[in-house]
Structures are given as structure tokens and as C-alpha cells.
Amino acid sequence: MQRVNLARLAAGPVALAFGLGALAVAQGPGRHTTYAGGSGLAATLTVAAGLALVGAGLVTSFSRPAGRIGDLALLAGLIWFAPVWIGWDKGPPLVRSLGMLAAGFTFPLLLHLVLAYPSGRLHGTAARALVIAGYLEAALVALGLALFRHPFFDPNCWANCTDNRFLVRSLPPLARGIEVVDRWFTAAAAAALVMVLGWRLLRDSWPARRALLPVALPAILLAVTVLAHTIALQRTPLENPSNPAFRAIFVIGCVGVLLLAAGLVWAAVRTRVQRRAVARIATSLGQAPPPGSLQAALAQAVGDPELRIIYWLPDAGRHVDATGRPVAEPVAAPGRTVTTLVRDGHRIAVVSHTAALPDLEPELGAAIRLALENERLQAEALAQLDQLRASRVRIVETGDLERRRLERDLHDGAQQQLLALSYDLRLARTQAEADGDMVTGSLLTRASRRS
């Protein structure tokens, strides 16, 4: 890991040397074969865009897992200067040839960077397929041009029309076909990038959308310049840096790269601010905070009002919220991700948060994990209290139900007996009167009336 960090730090001076060398080439022998040589503005934007990508990569590469994003930005920034070295008129043929091979990888690297932002990992089959296809196509095109393109026989050559150190056999029709396929493939990839980013902006939650916008909007602008460049070449196959349309497309592309680098730096700064806010959570809470305080504090610290903390109760085998109420286990959704928090090897909580904050777990220190464990125990106690209350309610309801049943049974049984007795008295009275026993009949009549 230390070697990787040293290599990243070494990329800074190398990129500065590349930028200054590119500026010297553009202002001298590449004045007519590079965009940077066309004007001071173009030269400034060329150097600034490349160095901005490298700088943004250095700032981003030391944060995990966003370090992958930073490495991609570093490589893209270094390769950004390749077109200037291609246009080094009468420069070393090997340098110009290597520049020709490397230049085609700038867009695939930026494509990978944007689609992997912010976690550094590609999510979804479409994103992975697009990035793999971009790298594969760039490699095949570089190989084909290296083996079969002789710049001297290219009628639309404008930057390097003499040198190709890797040429095996000159096949102008094949080389021209490779260039046309590469141009339209890159345009299609740029259009696909716009659609993927547009879908993510529409689909994601507001916190994820807010984090994606500083990178997505410059990337869309850059993709539009790629499409515009393809259309311009279709109308004017011979590219000319002095042409106002081509020059405008180049300037807008440089602005898009600068804005992309600025978005990466802004995201890195915002992440550090969030880390400090998360680190201060433990000190801002009291000794006995009410249930849900930790969730509210963490949501405010990371800027995600939809953040939810769910606690796992191993004895009960279920998830509960901070108040002990049973809840469903959270699942990942578009723009949302789920992080499982562990303390001493045991799962204590599950956090549902925006996908723009992929590295939440490493940022939670021991104090916050202890606070999570305390709140989990509190939630477990509240859940048990709720169960006890529910059990008492069930006992009372069962007792009331049984009492009413007994009352109903007693009432119904006594009434039936009284009716039967009254019937027997009337029957005895009738029999006594029939036998002429008037005294007994009178007594039975009075008894029948009382029943």
C-alpha cells in the first residue's frame, strides 16, 4: 500500500513535467498541429485541464474506496496530454507513435471514472458492459492503427503525418475503416453515458442525486462535445484546429474536464467535512440520549434525512427501531445502500443510507459504535417492555372474556331452571284443582306467581 501511495505522489511531478512539456511543444513545433498551439486560451485550457484531473486524482485517491476514482483521474490526466505529443512536429518518432496509441484511452478512462462514481465500483450490467466495451474497443483500435496505419497515406491526417514506429504493413482502407468505427463507437458510448447518467439522476434519491450532480453534469457536457466532434468530422473529414467549429468543441471539452475535476475535489472536501461531523456525534450526544437521537445526529452529519438505523435482536430473531418496535430488514434500493455495523464480531445495527456515502462503516469510531450498542440494548429493553405490556393486555382481555362467559352461562342456566320450576308449579296446581284440593291449589298458585 505504501508503494501505491508513493506512486500516486510521484504522478504529480510527472504530470507537471508532461504539462510543461506539452505547453512547450504547443507553443513551438506543434503550433500548427495541436489545438493548444492555436491560441493562448487553448494552451491554457489544455494544460489546466490535464493538471486539474491529476490534482483531483491526488486529492481523491487517498480516500477509500474512492481511491479507485482518484487513480482513474490520475491516468486520464496523464493521457490527456497525448494529443499534444502526437503533434510534436519533427519530434522523436517513438514519442509521437506512443502518443497515437495512448490518446484513444482518455475517453474510456473518463467513462469508467464517471460510471464508477462515487463508490469506485461499477453497479449494474449496463455500466459494466459499457466500460468493458470502451476499453476493449480502444485497445483494438490502438492495435489496428499501430500495425496497419501509415500516416503518410491518410488523406485526412493533420497532427502526425509521418511517424508510426509500430507499422507492420500499410493498409490505408483498413486503417480508415478502423478510424471511422472508432469515431462512431465513441459517439455511441458518449450517448449511452448521457442516458445512464440521466436515468440515475431521475431514479436516485435526492441525497444521491445531489452528490452525483457535480460529476454528472460535466460528464454530460463532455459527452456532448464528443458527439459534436463526431458530427463535425462527418461534415469536414479533415480536422483543422484553426476551424472555429472544431476549436469551439475543443474549448468546451476542456471546460467540461475542468468542471469534472472540480466536482471530484468538491466531493472529496465534502466527504472530509462529513467525516468530521460523524466524529463529533459521540460528543454531541448526552449520557442518556432519548431513543432515535443517534439516527437523527448521523442523518444530519452525512446530509441524508432518509437515513435509518435498524437494530438486530439476536434473542428475538428480528429487527427493531430505536423505540423497540419491530420493523422489516432494510434492503438496497436505487440510490440507497445498506451497511451492516459490527462491534466485537457481533452485528449490532443495519444502516440504510444514500449510495453517495459508500464508506460509512470505516468512519464510525469506537465511541459511536459503543453508542450504537447502548441504543441497541435500550431498544431491546423497550421491545421487551412492549412485549410485557402486550402480554398483560392479553391476560386482562382473556380474563374479561372468561368472566363474561361465566356470567352468561350462570344467567342462562338459572333462567332455564326458573322456567322449568314455574312450569312444574302450574302443572301441580292444575292437578290439585282437578283432584279438588283447593288449599293446595291456592298455595301452588301463589308460588307460581312468585316464580
C-alpha angles and dihedrals in degrees: 000000000000090000091052091052091048090051089051092051091048089055089070098065090038091054091047090052090048091050096048091044091050090050091051091049093047094050093045129024093002096054093114100029102052136056089229089061093055097076143348090252092055092047092050093048092047094053094038093051094050095045091044090057091049092047092048089048092053092049092047101038096071094060119082132260089001088066088094089060090052093050091052090050091050093053093044090051093052094047091045089080093055096096090057091054089048089058094050096127110218089358124139107304092221092055092050092046093050090048089054091055096044099045093074092063096063096085096043089052092050090045090054092046094053097043092048094048128149104007097037090236128102113240121198134024094261094056094046093047092048094051094044091048090049094053094042093049092047091051093048092047092049091049093047094048092045093054103036111021119096105186092209091065095047107103091199096049114132111150106039115012100162116037133074112141093184098056114135101169130355111239106165097180092051092045091049091049090051091052093050093048090048092050095052094040090054090049091051091048090050091051090048090051090054091050094048093049092045091052092049092050091051095042104041127085119258096262091051091044091050091052093046098048098077089058101031098054096052089044090053090049090050091048090052090054089052090053091046091050091052092051091047091052090049089058097036111025093184105075114216122185090207091058108107093223095050092043092051091050090051093049092049090048090053090050089051091053091048091051090047091053090047090051091053092050091047090051091050092050091047090051091053091049089052091050091055091047091051091048090055094053096088093054094046094057121081126237092266108023117186118255112284096025093113092051092050092047094048092046090053093046095054096035095242113125090182093060113129131191116205121187126216119224107199095190093052093036095224145094123254137179125240091279092054096252115143114253136176119264109264118245132198117267136177106301091003131091136185125230122193114214120210131190123187090350094304127108110242106167147359119221123203109201144148117296088232087077102056098154100057098129098060090051095059109091129206093270093056092045089052090050089050091051091049092050090047090054089047090050089049091052091048090049090052090047090052090050090050091050091048090049091052091049090051091049092050092046091049091049092049091049092050092047092052090049092052092047090050093048093048093047094047093046096049092047092053091050092050091051091049091049092049090051091050092050092051090048091050091047091052091050093048092050089048089054091048095247098140096170093056091043091053091051092048091049091055091046092050092052092051092052 
